[in-house]
């Protein structure tokens, strides 16, 4: 069975407005300055990684909890689907496939985004990064993983899945290719056509 994995932040959903708003509120609540513009320019790794730049080690865990509580209020409404997101998921389903979302985001928050935007994966795996993403892709036998970060491409490569990079996030095309992307798309609007080519040849079409 065809199984295609997708990252969430900056692959399916532009979460930058909501995350920036949440960081602003976190600054107001804690008195610890977080440069929201800088933080949203490097989305991908787990939240604790970003908060460790701003909070002392002994306060990071509490800051994660506070951020997640604020996130529910401030981050869901402003976030929007990236171009082609709904069509990409629909294309997988149209070919009888299963959609797997694998993300570093906390699962309840990821689910809020997906439900709010009407994006319906068959499986959601959250709180995973690097090797954790690779383990999820392996567990669900994903043949393809689509993501915007070099770590996504590394996870695909580690499981022998076809890595499809999109340049809607912090990493440019050359970085994604160097990390192992088989092909790089400007955004997900081109994914349905790529998927047709992938299925028609029974393997990944040639590198773009």
C-alpha positions as CSV (number, residue, x, y, z in Angstrom):
1,X,0.0,0.0,0.0
2,X,1.2,3.5,-0.9
3,X,2.1,5.4,2.3
4,X,3.3,9.0,2.0
5,X,4.6,10.9,5.0
6,X,4.4,14.7,5.4
7,X,6.1,17.1,7.8
8,X,3.7,19.7,9.3
9,X,5.3,23.1,10.0
10,X,6.3,24.9,6.8
11,X,5.5,21.8,4.7
12,X,1.7,21.6,5.1
13,X,1.0,24.6,7.3
14,X,2.5,28.1,7.6
15,X,2.6,28.3,11.3
16,X,4.9,31.3,11.5
17,X,2.2,33.9,12.3
18,X,0.8,31.8,15.2
19,X,4.1,30.8,16.6
20,X,5.4,34.4,16.5
21,X,2.3,35.6,18.3
22,X,2.8,32.9,20.9
23,X,6.4,33.8,21.5
24,X,5.3,37.4,21.9
25,X,2.8,36.4,24.6
26,X,5.4,34.1,26.2
27,X,7.8,37.1,26.5
28,X,5.0,39.2,28.0
29,X,4.2,36.5,30.5
30,X,7.7,35.5,31.6
31,X,9.7,38.6,31.1
32,X,12.2,36.6,29.0
33,X,12.8,38.1,25.6
34,X,12.4,35.8,22.6
35,X,13.2,37.2,19.1
36,X,10.0,35.8,17.5
37,X,11.2,36.7,13.9
38,X,14.4,34.9,14.4
39,X,12.7,31.9,16.1
40,X,10.2,31.4,13.2
41,X,13.0,31.6,10.6
42,X,14.4,28.3,11.9
43,X,11.3,26.2,12.5
44,X,11.8,22.4,12.4
45,X,13.6,21.2,15.6
46,X,11.6,20.5,18.8
47,X,10.3,23.5,20.8
48,X,12.7,22.9,23.6
49,X,15.7,23.4,21.2
50,X,14.5,26.9,20.4
51,X,13.6,27.8,24.0
52,X,17.1,26.8,25.1
53,X,18.5,29.7,23.2
54,X,16.5,32.1,25.4
55,X,15.8,30.5,28.8
56,X,18.4,29.1,31.3
57,X,18.4,25.3,31.3
58,X,16.4,25.0,34.6
59,X,13.5,27.0,33.1
60,X,13.2,25.4,29.7
61,X,10.8,22.6,30.7
62,X,8.4,25.1,32.3
63,X,8.7,27.4,29.3
64,X,7.7,24.5,27.1
65,X,4.6,23.9,29.2
66,X,3.7,27.6,29.2
67,X,4.3,28.0,25.5
68,X,2.0,25.0,24.7
69,X,-0.8,26.4,26.9
70,X,-0.5,29.8,25.1
71,X,-0.3,28.1,21.7
72,X,-3.8,26.8,21.9
73,X,-5.1,30.3,22.2
74,X,-2.8,32.3,20.0
75,X,-1.4,30.1,17.3
76,X,-4.2,28.1,15.6
77,X,-6.4,30.8,14.1
78,X,-3.5,32.8,12.4
79,X,-1.9,29.8,10.8
80,X,-2.8,29.0,7.2
81,X,-2.3,26.0,4.8
82,X,0.6,26.3,2.5
83,X,-0.1,26.2,-1.3
84,X,-1.1,22.8,-2.4
85,X,-1.4,21.2,1.0
86,X,-5.0,20.0,0.7
87,X,-4.4,18.8,-2.9
88,X,-1.3,16.9,-1.9
89,X,-3.1,14.9,0.7
90,X,-6.1,14.4,-1.6
91,X,-3.7,13.1,-4.3
92,X,-2.4,10.4,-2.1
93,X,-5.9,9.3,-1.1
94,X,-7.0,9.4,-4.8
95,X,-4.3,6.8,-5.5
96,X,-5.6,4.6,-2.7
97,X,-2.7,5.6,-0.4
98,X,-2.4,6.4,3.2
99,X,-1.3,9.8,4.5
100,X,1.1,10.0,7.5
101,X,2.0,13.2,9.2
102,X,5.3,13.0,11.1
103,X,6.2,16.2,13.1
104,X,8.2,17.5,16.0
105,X,5.2,19.4,17.2
106,X,3.3,18.2,20.2
107,X,0.5,15.9,18.9
108,X,-2.5,17.7,20.5
109,X,-1.3,21.0,19.0
110,X,-0.6,19.4,15.6
111,X,-4.1,17.9,15.6
112,X,-5.7,21.3,16.3
113,X,-4.0,22.7,13.2
114,X,-5.1,19.8,11.0
115,X,-8.7,19.9,12.3
116,X,-8.9,23.7,12.0
117,X,-7.7,23.6,8.3
118,X,-9.6,20.5,7.3
119,X,-6.5,18.4,6.6
120,X,-7.2,14.8,7.4
121,X,-4.2,12.4,7.6
122,X,-4.7,8.8,8.3
123,X,-2.0,8.7,11.0
124,X,-0.4,11.5,13.0
125,X,2.9,11.0,14.8
126,X,4.2,13.9,16.9
127,X,7.0,14.8,19.3
128,X,9.5,13.2,17.0
129,X,12.7,14.6,15.5
130,X,15.7,13.2,13.6
131,X,16.0,9.5,14.5
132,X,12.5,9.6,15.9
133,X,11.1,10.7,12.5
134,X,13.0,7.9,10.9
135,X,11.6,5.4,13.3
136,X,8.0,6.6,12.6
137,X,8.6,6.4,8.8
138,X,9.9,2.8,9.2
139,X,7.1,1.8,11.5
140,X,4.4,2.8,9.0
141,X,6.5,1.7,6.0
142,X,6.4,5.1,4.3
143,X,7.7,5.0,0.8
144,X,7.9,8.8,0.5
145,X,8.5,11.6,3.0
146,X,7.8,15.2,2.1
147,X,9.4,17.9,4.2
148,X,11.0,21.4,4.2
149,X,14.0,20.7,6.5
150,X,17.3,18.9,6.0
151,X,16.5,16.7,8.9
152,X,13.4,15.5,7.1
153,X,15.5,14.5,4.2
154,X,18.0,12.7,6.5
155,X,15.1,10.8,8.1
156,X,13.8,9.7,4.6
157,X,17.3,8.6,3.6
158,X,17.8,6.6,6.8
159,X,14.7,4.5,6.0
160,X,15.3,4.3,2.2
161,X,12.1,6.4,1.6
162,X,12.1,8.8,-1.3
163,X,12.7,12.3,0.1
164,X,10.8,15.1,-1.5
165,X,11.9,18.5,-0.4
166,X,9.8,21.7,-0.5
167,X,11.4,25.1,-0.3
168,X,8.6,26.6,1.8
169,X,10.6,26.4,5.0
170,X,14.1,27.5,6.1
171,X,16.2,25.3,3.8
172,X,17.1,26.1,0.2
173,X,17.0,23.6,-2.6
174,X,20.7,22.9,-2.6
175,X,20.7,22.2,1.2
176,X,17.8,19.8,0.8
177,X,19.5,17.9,-2.1
178,X,22.7,17.7,-0.2
179,X,20.8,16.2,2.8
180,X,19.4,13.5,0.5
181,X,16.3,14.9,-1.2
182,X,15.5,12.9,-4.4
183,X,13.6,15.8,-5.8
184,X,12.9,19.4,-4.6
185,X,9.6,21.2,-5.3
186,X,8.9,24.9,-4.9
187,X,5.7,24.0,-3.0
188,X,3.1,21.3,-2.8
189,X,1.2,22.4,-5.8
190,X,3.6,20.3,-7.9
191,X,3.3,17.3,-5.7
192,X,0.2,15.6,-7.4
193,X,2.0,15.5,-10.8
194,X,5.2,14.2,-9.2
195,X,3.2,11.5,-7.5
196,X,1.7,10.4,-10.8
197,X,5.2,10.1,-12.2
198,X,6.4,8.2,-9.2
199,X,3.5,5.7,-9.3
200,X,3.7,5.3,-13.1
201,X,7.3,4.1,-13.1
202,X,7.0,2.1,-9.9
203,X,9.9,4.0,-8.3
204,X,11.1,7.6,-7.9
205,X,11.4,9.5,-11.2
206,X,14.7,11.0,-12.0
207,X,16.2,13.8,-9.9
208,X,14.8,17.3,-10.6
